[in-house]
Amino acid sequence: TWQTSACWNPAGVPGSSDDVYVNTVASANTLLKIDSSTGTATARYLYLDHTVEGKTVTLQQTGGSLTTSDYEYVGRYNTASFVQSGGSHTVNSILYLGYYTSGNGSYALSGGRLNAGGMVTGMYGTGSFAHSAGSNTVGSFSIGSMADSTAVVNPVRWPSTSIPVGSWPSACHKRL
């Protein structure tokens, strides 16, 4: 879980002034959990990205709270996913899903609350957002921002997705 001090390099649970990198560990799929026992998790920047081809990085939130005071990247250079079924997730700046052309980021919201200053689904790369339950409030929303980017948005729970009008268009983890 996020609160396991020994899983971070350097050792210690990240705080609100830390840049947090969650990558593949020892050539294996990586799962980082935030749940009700985690309590509050914070970071300045959060990067979810695999570093070993064919492996995955997933952040799974079933409870607790996660607050990123600046940008958050899911699939910045490579593939990663964020799966939220509970708890509160706040991104005070922009949540990017699939940033660079090689990036592939997905977000599945099936419970809890997601609040973001903005969300970009497919900046230059591939991004997807699936919303089946819970609530999602964003200040701005962009789908397929740049030429050749790919975006898929499946807001099954459209009434509980709040998007402003006109906005369409090798340790376990590392902190610096």
N, C-alpha and C positions, 0 to 999 in steps of 0.2 A: 504494500500500500504506500501511498504518498508519505505517510508518517514514519516509515521504516528508515531510520537514520543511516544504517549501514549500506543501504542500496544507492546512496548518492555519492558522487565524487565532486568535490571533497565531501567527506562524511558530514552529515547534518541535514536536517530537513530544510528545504528551500523556504525563503521568506519573500516578502513583497518587493525587495530590492534586487532579487536574483533573476538572472536569465536562465531559464530551465530548458535543457535539451533532453528529450526522451527518445533514445535510439534503440536499435536492436542490441541485445546483450548476448555475447558468446555464440554468435551465429545461430541464434534461436529466435522464435517469435517472442515478442515482448508484450506483456499485459501489465498496465499500471492501473491500480484501482483506487477510487475515492468512494468511500461509503460513510454510513452514519458514524462508525467508530473513528474515522479519519478526522471528523470535525471540520475545521477550516483549513483549506490549502490556499496558498497565495504564491504569486510569481509576478515579476515585472513583465518579462516576455516568456511565452511558452512555445516551444518548437517540438512538434511530433513528427518524426521522420525515421524510416528504416534506413540502415546503413549496410545491410547485407541483402543482396538480390534474392528474391524469392521468399523473404521473411517479412513479417508484419509487425507493426507497432500499433497498439490500441490503447487508448485511455478509456476506461469504463467507469462511469459515475452512476452509482445507485443511490447515493445519499450524500450528506455533508454539503459543503460549499467549496467552490473553487472560484477565486477572483484573480484575474490577470489585469494588472494596472495599465498595460500597454497592449501591443499587438499579440495575437495568437495565430500560429501557423499550423494547420493540419495538412501534411503532405507538401512541405515547402519545396524540397528537391526530389523527394521520392514518395512512397506510398505510406499513408497512415490513416487511422480512423479514430473518431471520438464517438462513443456510444453512451448516451445518457438516458437512463430510465428513472431517475429520481434526483433529488437534491437541487441545489441552486448553482448555476454557472453564470458568472458575470465577466464579460470582456469589456473593459472601459474604453477601449479603442476599437480596432477592427479585427474580426475573425476572418482569416483567409482559409479557404478550402481549395487546395491545389494552386500553389503560387507560381513557381517557375514552370517552364514548358515540360520538364520531366516530373513535375509534382502531380500527385493524385491524392486528394484529400476528401474524406467523406465524413458526414455527421449524421447520426441517426438519433432523433429525439423522440422517445416513446414515454416520457414522463418527466416530472420536475419542471424547472424554469430555466430558460436560456435568455439572458439579457445581454445585448451587445450594442456598442456605439454604432457599429456597421458590420455588414457581412458581405464578403466578396466570394462568390461561388464560381471558381474557374478564373483566376486572374490572368495568367498566361497558360496554365496547365489545365488539369481536369478536376472539377469539383462536383460534389453531390451533397444535397441536403434532403433528408427524408424526415417528415414530421407527422407522426401518427397519434401522439397524445402529449399532454403537457402544454406549456405555454412558451412562446417565443416572441420577444420584443426586440426589434432592432431599430436604430436610428436611421440607417440607410441600407439599401440592399442592391447589390449588383450581380447580374447573372452573365457569365461569359464576357468579362471585361475587355479583353484584348483580342485582336485577330488571331484565329486558329485556336483559341481556348475552347474548352468544352464544359458545359454545365448542365446538371440535371437537378431539378427541384421538384419534390413531390410533397406539397403541403396538404396532406390528407386532412389535417385539422386546421383548415384555412381560417375559420373564425377565431381561433386562438393564436394565430400568427399576426402580429401587429407590424405592418410595413407601411411607411409613409407613402402617400400618393405621389406619383412622379418619380419614384426611385427605381423603377424597373429599368432596364437597359443595360577502456573499456570496462566502464563500470555500469551499473544498472542504468544510471541516468547521470547527466552532467549539469552542473550549475556553475555559472561564472559570476 
